[in-house]
């Protein structure tokens, strides 16, 4: 068990980079494995979650090597090149791995069992299993196939039209991956847009796909062709430093080469509404993904209401948004975020309980929070709940707290951001 102890900070200054985007890293490995030819993947996120995807694909016979510069060289052979795994596919803590691999394996010629750690195996999987079964997939699991371990026996699939009530990039991606190999067309419609990294990479690799704000359609008319992939910096990882600059007095932080996909960077819009000074510069496109440099300066914040269509575009950043809101003038209301109950932990209960220990005036609601800003937080002993986003958000809260804050079970940050503390401390020098 690892603990991290931090104290209040000010005058954070520096130019940093963050690890490669975790969501795009997962997709780069899976889609490169389904493509024909050799791919070169640079700036991959070697987080525990992405390593789970890598290990699952290796268990399926995918050939890949990592060179001295940590560039991945991968030989894709399509589904026909996969081999049946001799053991359970271990997805670790990664819901992305489990859900997307279900979409891939549903159309394979293989039998496989996917499982994970105790946290993943209690997360709901029915939202992806049921629509895959509608396409003809053979999937079994605990609690009527809604909980892992999950067994899948590949079979022929038929394209379907899917309407998803709760936007989810993981569910959508699983269905598009199944549709890539199904007979006919597969479409996915959501009430609000969710992350479109899968659609962008499918298009980049030559798939027959059309997509818009809340709609995606794919057919198996064309296979995927291998290309080199340069992964942008992870916006979710950058988010902690944007908020750090806002809560630590006299600070200015620039994050280089960050992905700013509009389906992902909703936090920037919310922070700007709160009065934050956020500058996005040097915008460019990198293998079909928008990238830029982002700079944030310290300044006073005001409370806002957050809900509706923007929630899927900042769902992973809500824990650190709670930190910013706790130090903003006035009231912040976050709603329509009930999905947070079903992450690595119940993030609504966790953030409300742990920030309250630090003096925040935060009340959990069934689908979010009501937060009354305070002038300053106080140091306390808090618990990450083994959730990487809770852990890093509490670390940022510690920068604006009087005295010491000790965060237990901090090793979980390696799930998405190995070296997080090193980067944070480099800004204090």
C-alpha positions as CSV (number, residue, x, y, z in Angstrom):
1,X,0.0,0.0,0.0
2,X,1.5,3.3,-1.1
3,X,0.7,6.7,0.6
4,X,1.4,10.1,-0.9
5,X,1.8,13.2,1.3
6,X,1.5,16.6,-0.2
7,X,1.3,20.2,1.2
8,X,-0.1,23.5,-0.1
9,X,1.7,25.0,-3.1
10,X,1.8,28.2,-5.1
11,X,3.7,29.5,-8.0
12,X,3.6,26.3,-10.0
13,X,5.4,27.1,-13.3
14,X,6.5,25.0,-16.2
15,X,6.0,23.5,-19.6
16,X,5.2,19.8,-19.5
17,X,4.0,16.9,-21.5
18,X,1.6,14.1,-20.3
19,X,1.5,10.4,-21.3
20,X,-0.1,9.4,-24.6
21,X,-3.9,9.4,-24.6
22,X,-5.1,6.3,-22.8
23,X,-8.3,5.9,-24.9
24,X,-6.5,6.3,-28.2
25,X,-3.7,3.9,-27.0
26,X,-6.3,1.1,-26.4
27,X,-7.8,1.7,-29.8
28,X,-4.4,1.9,-31.6
29,X,-3.5,-1.6,-30.5
30,X,-6.9,-3.2,-31.2
31,X,-7.4,-1.6,-34.6
32,X,-3.8,-2.1,-35.7
33,X,-4.2,-5.8,-34.8
34,X,-7.3,-6.0,-37.0
35,X,-5.5,-4.2,-39.8
36,X,-3.4,-5.9,-42.5
37,X,0.3,-4.9,-42.4
38,X,2.8,-3.4,-40.1
39,X,1.9,-0.5,-37.8
40,X,4.3,1.8,-35.8
41,X,2.7,3.3,-32.7
42,X,4.5,6.2,-31.0
43,X,3.8,7.9,-27.6
44,X,1.8,4.9,-26.4
45,X,0.4,5.1,-22.9
46,X,2.2,2.4,-20.9
47,X,-0.4,2.6,-18.1
48,X,-1.7,-0.5,-16.5
49,X,-5.0,-0.2,-18.3
50,X,-3.4,-0.1,-21.7
51,X,-1.0,-2.9,-20.8
52,X,-4.0,-5.0,-20.1
53,X,-5.1,-4.5,-23.7
54,X,-1.6,-5.3,-24.9
55,X,-1.4,-8.5,-22.9
56,X,-4.8,-9.7,-24.1
57,X,-3.8,-9.2,-27.7
58,X,-0.5,-11.0,-27.2
59,X,-2.5,-13.9,-25.7
60,X,-4.4,-13.9,-29.0
61,X,-1.2,-14.3,-30.9
62,X,-0.7,-10.7,-32.1
63,X,3.0,-10.0,-32.7
64,X,4.4,-6.8,-31.4
65,X,7.8,-5.4,-30.3
66,X,8.8,-2.3,-28.3
67,X,12.0,-0.6,-29.4
68,X,14.4,1.5,-27.3
69,X,12.4,4.6,-27.9
70,X,9.2,2.8,-26.6
71,X,7.7,2.8,-30.1
72,X,5.5,-0.3,-30.7
73,X,6.0,-2.2,-33.9
74,X,2.9,-4.4,-34.5
75,X,2.0,-6.9,-37.2
76,X,-1.7,-7.0,-37.9
77,X,-3.3,-10.0,-39.5
78,X,-7.0,-9.4,-39.0
79,X,-9.3,-11.7,-37.0
80,X,-8.2,-14.7,-39.1
81,X,-4.7,-14.3,-37.6
82,X,-5.9,-14.5,-34.0
83,X,-5.3,-17.8,-32.1
84,X,-7.5,-19.2,-29.4
85,X,-6.1,-18.2,-26.0
86,X,-4.9,-21.0,-23.7
87,X,-6.0,-19.1,-20.6
88,X,-8.3,-16.4,-19.4
89,X,-7.8,-13.0,-20.9
90,X,-7.0,-10.8,-17.9
91,X,-8.4,-7.3,-18.4
92,X,-7.1,-6.1,-15.1
93,X,-8.9,-2.9,-14.0
94,X,-9.7,-1.8,-17.6
95,X,-13.4,-1.6,-18.6
96,X,-12.2,-0.3,-22.0
97,X,-10.3,-3.5,-22.6
98,X,-13.1,-5.8,-21.6
99,X,-15.9,-4.0,-23.5
100,X,-13.9,-3.4,-26.7
101,X,-12.5,-7.0,-26.8
102,X,-16.0,-8.3,-26.5
103,X,-16.8,-6.5,-29.7
104,X,-13.8,-7.9,-31.4
105,X,-14.2,-11.5,-30.2
106,X,-17.9,-11.7,-30.8
107,X,-17.2,-12.2,-34.6
108,X,-14.1,-14.4,-34.2
109,X,-13.6,-18.1,-34.7
110,X,-12.5,-18.4,-31.1
111,X,-13.7,-19.2,-27.6
112,X,-12.4,-16.9,-24.9
113,X,-13.1,-15.9,-21.3
114,X,-12.5,-12.3,-20.2
115,X,-12.0,-11.5,-16.5
116,X,-10.5,-8.7,-14.4
117,X,-9.7,-7.6,-10.9
118,X,-12.3,-7.5,-8.2
119,X,-13.3,-3.9,-9.1
120,X,-13.8,-4.6,-12.8
121,X,-15.7,-7.8,-12.2
122,X,-18.4,-6.0,-10.3
123,X,-18.9,-3.3,-13.0
124,X,-22.0,-3.6,-15.2
125,X,-21.4,-5.1,-18.6
126,X,-25.0,-5.6,-19.7
127,X,-25.0,-2.4,-21.7
128,X,-22.5,-3.9,-24.2
129,X,-23.5,-7.6,-23.9
130,X,-27.2,-7.1,-24.7
131,X,-26.7,-5.2,-28.0
132,X,-24.0,-7.6,-29.0
133,X,-26.5,-10.5,-28.5
134,X,-28.9,-8.6,-30.7
135,X,-26.3,-8.9,-33.4
136,X,-26.2,-12.7,-32.8
137,X,-23.2,-12.8,-30.4
138,X,-22.8,-15.8,-28.0
139,X,-21.8,-14.4,-24.6
140,X,-22.3,-15.8,-21.1
141,X,-21.4,-14.5,-17.7
142,X,-22.4,-13.9,-14.1
143,X,-25.8,-12.4,-13.2
144,X,-27.3,-13.2,-16.6
145,X,-24.3,-12.1,-18.5
146,X,-24.1,-8.7,-17.0
147,X,-21.0,-9.2,-14.9
148,X,-17.5,-10.7,-15.6
149,X,-16.1,-13.2,-15.9
150,X,-17.6,-13.3,-19.4
151,X,-17.3,-16.2,-21.9
152,X,-17.6,-15.4,-25.6
153,X,-17.8,-17.9,-28.5
154,X,-17.3,-16.1,-31.8
155,X,-20.0,-16.5,-34.5
156,X,-21.4,-14.8,-37.5
157,X,-23.0,-11.5,-36.7
158,X,-25.6,-9.4,-38.5
159,X,-25.6,-5.6,-38.7
160,X,-28.1,-3.8,-36.5
161,X,-29.3,-0.3,-35.6
162,X,-28.6,0.5,-32.0
163,X,-30.0,3.3,-29.9
164,X,-28.1,3.8,-26.7
165,X,-30.0,5.6,-23.9
166,X,-26.8,6.6,-21.9
167,X,-23.9,7.8,-24.1
168,X,-20.9,5.6,-23.8
169,X,-17.8,5.5,-26.0
170,X,-16.9,2.1,-24.8
171,X,-20.3,0.6,-25.6
172,X,-20.4,2.4,-29.0
173,X,-16.8,1.3,-29.8
174,X,-17.6,-2.4,-29.0
175,X,-20.6,-2.3,-31.4
176,X,-18.7,-0.6,-34.2
177,X,-15.9,-3.2,-33.9
178,X,-18.5,-5.9,-34.1
179,X,-20.1,-4.1,-37.0
180,X,-16.8,-3.9,-38.8
181,X,-17.0,-7.6,-39.2
182,X,-20.8,-8.2,-39.4
183,X,-23.0,-8.8,-42.4
184,X,-24.7,-5.5,-43.5
185,X,-24.5,-2.1,-41.8
186,X,-24.4,-1.4,-38.1
187,X,-25.4,2.0,-36.8
188,X,-25.2,3.5,-33.3
189,X,-27.3,6.5,-32.2
190,X,-26.8,8.3,-28.8
191,X,-28.8,11.1,-27.2
192,X,-25.6,13.2,-26.8
193,X,-22.2,12.8,-28.5
194,X,-19.6,10.6,-26.7
195,X,-15.9,10.3,-27.5
196,X,-15.3,9.6,-31.2
197,X,-11.7,8.3,-31.1
198,X,-12.8,4.9,-32.5
199,X,-14.6,6.5,-35.5
200,X,-11.7,8.7,-36.2
201,X,-9.1,5.9,-36.1
202,X,-11.4,3.6,-38.2
203,X,-11.6,6.3,-40.8
204,X,-7.9,6.9,-40.7
205,X,-7.2,3.2,-41.3
206,X,-9.7,3.0,-44.2
207,X,-12.9,1.6,-42.8
208,X,-16.2,2.2,-44.5
209,X,-17.6,4.5,-41.8
210,X,-19.7,7.7,-41.5
211,X,-20.3,9.6,-38.3
212,X,-21.6,12.8,-36.9
213,X,-22.4,14.3,-33.5
214,X,-24.5,11.5,-32.2
215,X,-24.6,9.0,-35.0
216,X,-22.1,6.4,-36.4
217,X,-22.6,3.9,-39.2
218,X,-20.2,1.2,-40.4
219,X,-20.1,-1.7,-42.8
220,X,-17.7,-4.6,-43.5
221,X,-17.3,-3.4,-47.1
222,X,-13.6,-2.6,-46.6
223,X,-10.9,-4.0,-44.3
224,X,-8.3,-1.9,-42.4
225,X,-4.9,-1.0,-43.7
226,X,-2.0,-0.5,-41.3
227,X,-0.6,3.0,-40.9
228,X,1.8,4.7,-38.5
229,X,0.0,6.2,-35.4
230,X,1.3,9.1,-33.3
231,X,-0.7,9.3,-30.1
232,X,-1.4,12.8,-28.7
233,X,-1.1,13.6,-25.0
234,X,-4.0,12.5,-22.8
235,X,-6.4,15.3,-22.1
236,X,-7.7,13.6,-19.0
237,X,-4.1,13.5,-17.6
238,X,-3.6,17.2,-18.6
239,X,-6.8,18.1,-16.8
240,X,-5.2,17.7,-13.3
241,X,-2.5,20.3,-14.2
242,X,-5.1,22.7,-15.7
243,X,-6.9,22.7,-12.4
244,X,-3.6,22.7,-10.4
245,X,-2.8,26.0,-12.1
246,X,-6.2,27.4,-11.1
247,X,-6.1,26.5,-7.4
248,X,-2.4,27.1,-6.6
249,X,-1.8,30.8,-6.5
250,X,0.4,32.7,-9.0
251,X,0.7,29.6,-11.2
252,X,1.0,29.2,-15.0
253,X,1.3,25.7,-16.6
254,X,1.5,24.8,-20.3
255,X,0.9,21.3,-21.5
256,X,2.3,20.5,-24.9
257,X,0.9,18.3,-27.7
258,X,-2.5,17.5,-26.0
259,X,-5.4,15.9,-27.7
260,X,-8.3,18.5,-27.8
261,X,-11.0,16.4,-29.5
262,X,-14.3,18.2,-29.0
263,X,-15.9,15.0,-27.7
264,X,-13.3,14.9,-25.0
265,X,-12.3,18.4,-24.0
266,X,-15.5,19.6,-22.4
267,X,-13.6,20.6,-19.3
268,X,-12.1,23.5,-21.1
269,X,-15.5,24.9,-21.9
270,X,-16.7,24.5,-18.2
271,X,-13.5,26.1,-16.8
272,X,-13.9,29.0,-19.2
273,X,-17.5,29.5,-18.0
274,X,-16.1,29.5,-14.4
275,X,-13.8,32.4,-15.4
276,X,-10.6,30.5,-16.0
277,X,-7.8,31.8,-18.2
278,X,-7.2,28.9,-20.6
279,X,-5.3,29.5,-23.8
280,X,-5.3,26.9,-26.6
281,X,-2.6,27.4,-29.2
282,X,-0.8,25.8,-32.1
283,X,-3.8,23.8,-33.2
284,X,-3.1,21.0,-35.6
285,X,-4.3,17.5,-36.8
286,X,-2.4,14.4,-36.0
287,X,-3.6,11.1,-37.7
288,X,-7.2,12.4,-37.7
289,X,-7.1,13.8,-34.1
290,X,-7.0,17.5,-33.2
291,X,-3.9,18.4,-31.1
292,X,-2.8,21.7,-29.4
293,X,-0.8,23.2,-26.6
294,X,-2.9,24.3,-23.6
295,X,-1.9,27.0,-21.0
296,X,-3.7,27.8,-17.8
297,X,-3.1,30.7,-15.4
298,X,-4.2,31.1,-11.8
299,X,-7.3,33.2,-11.3
300,X,-10.6,33.5,-9.4
301,X,-13.3,31.0,-10.3
302,X,-17.1,31.2,-10.0
303,X,-19.7,28.5,-9.6
304,X,-21.7,27.2,-12.6
305,X,-24.3,24.6,-13.5
306,X,-23.0,21.6,-15.5
307,X,-25.2,19.0,-17.1
308,X,-26.8,17.7,-20.2
309,X,-25.0,17.1,-23.4
310,X,-21.6,18.2,-22.1
311,X,-21.4,15.4,-19.4
312,X,-20.2,12.6,-21.8
313,X,-17.4,15.1,-23.0
314,X,-16.0,15.5,-19.4
315,X,-17.2,12.4,-17.5
316,X,-13.6,11.4,-16.5
317,X,-12.7,14.9,-15.5
318,X,-15.6,15.4,-13.1
319,X,-13.6,14.4,-10.0
320,X,-11.0,17.1,-10.6
321,X,-13.8,19.5,-11.6
322,X,-15.2,19.0,-8.1
323,X,-11.9,20.3,-6.7
324,X,-12.1,23.5,-8.8
325,X,-15.7,23.9,-7.8
326,X,-14.9,23.5,-4.1
327,X,-12.7,26.6,-4.4
328,X,-14.9,28.7,-6.6
329,X,-17.1,31.5,-5.5
330,X,-20.7,30.5,-5.2
331,X,-22.5,27.3,-6.0
332,X,-21.7,24.7,-8.6
333,X,-24.3,22.1,-9.5
334,X,-23.2,19.0,-11.5
335,X,-26.1,16.8,-12.7
336,X,-26.8,14.1,-15.3
337,X,-23.6,12.2,-14.2
338,X,-25.1,9.1,-12.6
339,X,-22.7,7.0,-14.6
340,X,-20.1,8.0,-12.0
341,X,-21.6,5.5,-9.6
342,X,-20.3,2.7,-11.8
343,X,-16.7,3.6,-12.4
344,X,-13.7,2.0,-10.6
345,X,-15.5,3.1,-7.5
346,X,-18.6,5.1,-6.8
347,X,-17.0,8.4,-7.7
348,X,-20.0,10.5,-6.5
349,X,-19.8,9.1,-3.0
350,X,-16.0,9.0,-3.0
351,X,-15.4,12.6,-4.0
352,X,-18.2,13.9,-1.7
353,X,-16.8,12.0,1.3
354,X,-13.1,12.6,0.8
355,X,-13.4,16.3,-0.2
356,X,-15.7,16.9,2.9
357,X,-12.8,15.6,5.1
358,X,-10.8,18.5,3.6
359,X,-13.4,21.1,4.5
360,X,-15.3,21.2,1.2
361,X,-19.0,21.9,1.3
362,X,-20.1,19.2,-1.1
363,X,-23.4,17.3,-1.2
364,X,-23.8,14.2,-3.3
365,X,-27.0,13.8,-5.3
366,X,-28.3,10.8,-7.2
367,X,-26.7,12.1,-10.5
368,X,-24.0,14.5,-9.3
369,X,-23.1,17.1,-6.7
370,X,-24.1,20.4,-5.2
371,X,-20.9,22.3,-4.2
372,X,-20.7,25.6,-2.3
373,X,-17.2,27.1,-2.7
374,X,-14.9,27.7,0.2
375,X,-11.9,30.0,0.4
376,X,-9.5,27.3,1.3
377,X,-9.4,23.6,2.1
378,X,-7.6,21.9,5.0
379,X,-5.2,19.0,4.9
380,X,-6.5,15.6,6.0
381,X,-6.0,11.9,5.6
382,X,-8.1,10.8,2.7
383,X,-8.6,7.5,0.7
384,X,-8.3,7.1,-3.1
385,X,-10.7,4.1,-2.9
386,X,-8.2,2.5,-5.3
387,X,-9.5,4.8,-8.1
388,X,-6.8,6.6,-10.1
389,X,-8.9,9.6,-10.9
390,X,-10.0,10.1,-7.3
391,X,-6.4,9.8,-6.2
392,X,-5.0,12.4,-8.6
393,X,-7.9,14.8,-7.9
394,X,-7.3,14.6,-4.2
395,X,-3.6,15.3,-4.9
396,X,-4.6,18.5,-6.7
397,X,-6.9,19.4,-3.8
398,X,-3.9,19.1,-1.5
399,X,-2.2,21.9,-3.3
400,X,-4.9,24.3,-2.1
401,X,-5.2,22.9,1.5
402,X,-3.6,24.2,4.7
403,X,-1.2,21.7,6.2
404,X,-0.5,18.1,5.0
405,X,-2.8,15.8,3.1
406,X,-2.0,12.1,3.0
407,X,-3.7,10.0,0.3
408,X,-3.8,6.3,0.9
409,X,-3.7,3.6,-1.8
410,X,-2.0,6.0,-4.2
411,X,-0.4,3.3,-6.3
412,X,-3.6,3.1,-8.3
413,X,-2.5,6.2,-10.3
414,X,-0.3,3.8,-12.4
415,X,-3.6,2.6,-14.0
416,X,-3.5,5.8,-16.1
417,X,-0.6,8.0,-15.2
418,X,2.7,6.4,-14.1
419,X,5.0,9.2,-12.9
420,X,2.2,11.6,-12.0
421,X,3.9,12.8,-8.8
422,X,7.2,13.3,-10.6
423,X,5.6,15.6,-13.1
424,X,3.7,17.5,-10.4
425,X,6.8,18.0,-8.3
426,X,8.7,19.2,-11.3
427,X,6.4,22.2,-11.4
428,X,7.2,23.0,-7.8
429,X,11.0,23.4,-8.3
